[in-house]
Amino acid sequence: MGPQDLDLIHMVRNASPVVQFVLFLLLFFSASSWAIIVTKYLYIRKAYRQSEVFTDFFWESRDFSEAFVKAKELTGSPVARMFRIGYSELKRLSQSSAARERQKAAPGAVAGPMENRFVGTDNIKRSLRRATASEITRMTQLVPFLATTGNTTPFIGLFGTVWGIMNSFHGIGLRGSASLAVVAPGISEALVATAAGLAVAIPAVIAFNFFMHKIRVIESEMQSFSADFLNIVARDFVIEKGGER
């Protein structure tokens, strides 16, 4: 057996059809995983950086209208998108409340004590909660495929190895010889499947853990911002009965 017989491509070509199918299946998982890894890395990095920029801008300006304009520019920020939804709901409810006040102040209307100028913080809470859930779903999309790849590809490779070894021993039985020259080529070709399965699984598991950590960090930032936003709304926009803030 010459050195050229140890070439990886040569071993794959000489492998059984089942082992070749396993290797092509692992190639599919590998290509899909790396495509997801690159795409999600760019997406989450953009989301993380733009969310940080928006949060800093929001606390520096403390002006909702300016923050809304900035949020429309930062299209990759989950926090900015969540703020746009909450701010839109705030404006809608504020306009509705102002319309009711104008009706009370119309000629012939009985002027009573000024009730809540803005009622419905629960509506904003629900909007922010839905926005948070939507952003988390968007960020985690396709990420579970990495976990599936990490969990299944070692076993797929092991299946190819077991099948290849079975064929090798079957060949030994037919030839009636168990010399190293007869056994080694088949065993080495079979072990390629296990090595390929591990090579696919390891990057997928590392990427999955990395992305889930980053997503949890962004989710925590969204929840914190949501709570701060609701506190500002309750303090500055909700007027209780009697005109007291």
C-alpha positions in Angstrom: 0.0 0.0 0.0 1.6 3.2 -1.2 1.3 6.7 0.4 -1.2 7.7 -2.2 -3.6 5.0 -0.8 -3.9 7.0 2.4 -5.3 10.0 0.6 -8.6 11.1 2.1 -10.3 11.5 -1.3 -9.1 8.0 -2.2 -10.5 6.5 1.0 -13.9 8.2 0.4 -14.1 7.0 -3.2 -13.3 3.4 -2.1 -15.8 3.5 0.8 -19.0 1.6 0.6 -22.1 3.4 -0.7 -23.6 3.6 2.8 -20.4 5.3 4.2 -20.3 7.6 1.2 -24.0 8.6 1.9 -23.1 9.2 5.5 -20.2 11.5 4.5 -22.3 13.4 2.1 -25.0 13.8 4.8 -22.3 15.1 7.2 -21.2 17.5 4.4 -24.7 18.9 4.2 -24.8 19.4 8.0 -21.4 21.1 7.9 -22.3 23.5 5.1 -25.6 24.4 6.7 -24.1 24.9 10.1 -21.3 27.2 8.9 -23.8 29.2 6.8 -25.9 29.6 10.0 -22.9 30.4 12.1 -21.7 33.2 9.8 -25.2 34.6 9.3 -26.1 34.6 13.0 -22.7 35.9 14.1 -23.1 39.0 11.9 -26.8 39.4 12.9 -26.2 39.1 16.6 -23.1 41.3 16.6 -25.1 44.0 14.8 -28.0 43.6 17.2 -25.7 43.8 20.2 -23.8 46.9 19.1 -26.7 48.8 17.8 -28.7 48.1 21.0 -25.9 49.5 23.0 -25.7 52.6 20.8 -29.5 53.1 21.1 -29.6 52.6 24.9 -26.8 55.2 25.4 -28.5 57.7 23.1 -31.9 57.2 24.9 -30.5 57.9 28.3 -28.5 60.9 27.1 -31.4 62.5 25.2 -34.3 61.4 27.5 -36.6 62.7 24.7 -39.0 60.1 23.2 -39.4 61.8 19.8 -35.6 62.0 19.3 -35.2 58.5 20.5 -37.9 57.4 18.0 -36.0 59.0 15.1 -32.8 57.3 16.2 -34.6 54.0 16.6 -35.7 54.1 13.0 -32.1 54.5 11.9 -30.9 51.5 14.0 -32.8 48.8 12.1 -30.7 46.0 13.5 -31.3 46.8 17.2 -33.9 44.6 19.0 -34.1 47.2 21.8 -34.8 50.0 19.2 -37.5 48.0 17.5 -39.1 47.3 20.9 -39.0 51.0 21.8 -40.7 51.9 18.5 -43.5 49.6 19.2 -43.9 50.9 22.8 -43.7 54.5 21.7 -46.3 54.0 18.9 -48.7 52.5 21.4 -48.0 55.4 23.8 -48.8 57.9 21.1 -52.0 56.1 20.1 -53.3 55.9 23.6 -52.3 59.6 24.3 -54.2 60.7 21.3 -57.2 58.7 22.3 -57.1 60.2 25.8 -56.7 63.8 24.4 -59.8 63.2 22.2 -61.8 62.2 25.2 -60.7 65.3 27.1 -61.8 67.5 24.2 -65.2 65.9 24.2 -65.6 66.6 27.9 -64.6 70.2 27.3 -67.1 70.7 24.5 -69.8 73.3 25.0 -72.7 71.9 27.0 -70.5 69.2 28.6 -70.4 68.9 32.3 -66.8 69.6 33.4 -65.8 67.0 36.0 -62.5 66.4 37.7 -59.6 65.7 35.4 -59.2 61.9 35.2 -56.3 60.0 33.8 -54.9 61.8 30.8 -53.4 58.6 29.7 -54.9 55.3 30.7 -53.7 51.9 29.6 -50.2 51.2 30.7 -51.2 47.5 30.6 -51.6 47.9 26.8 -48.0 49.2 26.6 -46.8 46.3 28.8 -48.5 43.8 26.5 -47.0 45.5 23.4 -43.5 45.4 24.9 -44.0 41.8 26.0 -45.0 40.8 22.5 -42.2 42.8 21.0 -39.7 41.1 23.3 -41.0 37.6 22.4 -40.9 38.5 18.7 -37.3 39.7 18.9 -36.2 36.6 20.9 -37.8 34.4 18.3 -36.1 36.2 15.5 -32.7 36.0 17.1 -33.0 32.3 18.0 -34.3 31.4 14.5 -32.1 28.6 13.0 -29.9 28.4 16.1 -31.5 25.1 17.3 -30.3 23.6 14.1 -26.8 24.0 15.5 -27.8 22.0 18.6 -29.3 19.3 16.4 -26.1 19.2 14.4 -24.0 18.9 17.5 -26.2 16.1 19.0 -26.7 14.0 15.9 -23.6 14.2 13.6 -21.3 12.2 16.0 -23.8 9.3 15.9 -24.3 9.6 12.2 -20.5 9.4 11.8 -20.4 6.5 14.2 -23.0 4.7 12.2 -20.9 5.1 9.1 -17.9 3.7 11.0 -19.8 0.7 12.3 -21.1 -0.1 8.8 -17.6 0.3 7.3 -16.1 -2.0 9.9 -18.8 -4.6 9.3 -18.0 -4.5 5.6 -14.3 -4.9 6.4 -14.8 -8.0 8.5 -17.1 -9.4 5.9 -14.4 -8.9 3.4 -11.9 -10.6 5.7 -14.2 -13.6 5.9 -14.6 -13.9 2.2 -10.8 -13.6 1.6 -9.9 -15.9 4.5 -7.0 -13.6 5.4 -6.7 -11.3 8.5 -3.4 -9.6 7.7 -2.9 -5.9 8.5 -2.7 -5.2 4.8 -6.2 -6.5 4.3 -7.8 -5.0 7.5 -6.2 -1.6 7.7 -7.6 0.0 4.5 -11.2 -0.8 5.3 -10.8 0.2 9.0 -9.2 3.5 8.1 -11.9 4.3 5.5 -14.6 3.5 8.1 -13.0 5.7 10.8 -13.2 8.7 8.4 -16.9 8.9 9.1 -16.4 9.2 12.9 -13.8 11.9 12.4 -16.1 13.8 10.0 -18.9 13.6 12.5 -16.8 15.1 15.2 -15.5 17.8 12.9 -19.0 18.8 12.1 -20.3 18.6 15.7 -17.6 20.5 17.6 -18.0 23.9 15.8 -21.8 23.6 15.9 -21.8 23.1 19.7 -19.4 25.9 20.4 -21.4 28.3 18.1 -24.7 27.3 19.7 -23.5 28.0 23.3 -21.9 31.3 22.1 -25.1 32.5 20.4 -27.4 31.5 23.3 -25.2 33.4 25.7 -25.3 36.5 23.5 -29.1 36.2 23.0 -29.6 35.9 26.8 -27.6 39.1 27.3 -29.7 41.0 24.7 -32.9 39.6 26.2 -31.8 40.8 29.6 -31.1 44.3 28.2 -34.5 44.3 26.5 -36.3 43.4 29.8 -34.4 46.1 31.7 -35.1 48.7 29.1 -38.8 47.7 29.0 -39.0 48.1 32.8 -37.3 51.5 32.6 -39.5 52.6 29.8 -42.7 51.7 31.7 -41.4 53.5 34.8 -40.8 56.7 32.7 -44.3 56.4 31.2 -45.9 55.9 34.5 -44.1 58.9 36.0 -44.2 61.4 33.2 -47.3 60.5 31.2 -49.8 59.1 33.7 -51.8 61.7 35.5 -54.0 60.4 38.3 -57.3 61.8 39.4 -57.2 65.3 40.7 -54.3 66.2 38.4 -51.6 64.6 40.7 -48.6 63.0 39.1 
